[in-house]
Amino acid sequence: MHEVSLCGAIYEIADRAAAGRDISVIHLQVGQLRQVVPDTLTFCWTVVCDETRLAGSRLEVDYRPVILRCRQCGESTTLSGELLLLCGGCGASEVSVVGGEELLVTSVDLTEG
């Protein structure tokens, strides 16, 4: 369950960005290839934050699909469902992954008050 270590890293980033202020929401982009289980990530966040300054904050996750670029025809293909790493245009297997590997803290919402 690598979600616990991910939450630990997210905590450090968010806490540093908050600079002592309270946080309500941490916004993330998580690519499909990161193999993060959404419910597990949310559960681990509550465990990591329990009895800390970030207790009660939540993660808002924008899951990003896998996007391939074909080295033969230049076509971009967004994968949905099965991860078949083939060009959607010409069927070639010579593709580069250009999206879907993200794991980014994009912003934090501070609590007013």
SULCOR-V665749 format. One line per field, one symbol per residue. ss: DSSP state (H for helix, E for strand, L for the rest). A space follows every 50 residues. Layout:
ss = ???
This chain:
ss = LLHHHHHHHHHHHHHHHHLLLLEEEEEEEEEHHHLLLHHHHHHHHHHHHL LLLLLLLEEEEEEELLEEEELLLLLEEELLLLLLLLLLLLLLLLEEEEEL LLEEEEEEEELLL
